[in-house]
Amino acid sequence: MKWRKIWSVRRWIHVFKRVPGLLFSPRVPWMDKLLLLVPAVLYWVLPDVLPFIPVDDMAVTLLLMNWFVDRVERRNPSLR
């Protein structure tokens, strides 16, 4: 993915619209869903480098969401 794309507001609107639908879709494999949920939950729960400042937690979660949408749409073109 290009860095220019990560800074695009249009891209993030797409990601926020797609994540809930993809997480609840029966056509997306469980393994793909777990590849988003497990690292995000572990990153939020485990001790942090910057305690009480969740900015890094949110950034990692946003990057995981972006990666998840790219991965699912690439592997299942019918879900676009």
N, C-alpha and C positions, 0 to 999 in steps of 0.2 A: 504494500500500500504506500502511496505517495504521501509525504508529510503535508502537502498542500491540501489534500483531501481531508486529513484529520482536523484541520482548522476551519473547515467549511461548515457554516451554520446549516446549510441544506443537508449535508451528510448527517449531522447530529439529529435533525428532525426526523430523517429517515430511520436512523437507529432507534430512537425513542418510540417511534410508531411500530417498528417491526419486532422488537424484543418480546413484548408480552404475547403477541400472536404466535411467534415462533416457539416460545416456551410452553404454550398450551396446545400447540398443534400435535395431533397424533402422527403426522407424517414426518416429524423430526425425530430422529433416533434418540433414545434416552442418553446414550453416551455423549452425544453432542450437547445435550442440555446439562449434563453433569460437568462437562468441561468448562461451562460458564459458572455454574452455581457453586461447585466445590471450592475452586480457588478464590472466588469472591467472598464466600462465607468464611473461609479460613483466614483470609487477609483481614477481614473485619473483626474476627474474634481473637486471633492470636495477639500477643503483646506487640506493641508498636514501637517504632523508633521515636515517633513524635506523639507521646500520649496526650489525650484530650484535644488533639488537633486533627480532625478527620479529613483534612484536605487530601492527603496522600491516599487515604482509603478510597475516597470518591474518585480520584484520578485513575487509580488502578481498576476500579469497577467500571468506569466509563471506557477505558481501553479494552477491557475484557468484553464489554457489550459490543463494541465496534468489531472486535475480532470475531465474536460469535455470529453476528449478522453476516459478515463477509464469508465466513466458513460455510454456514448453512445455505446461503444463497448460491455459493459456488458449487457446492456438492449436490444441491437439489434445485436446478434451474426452474422447475415447475412451481416453486414457492415464491418466486419473485413477484 
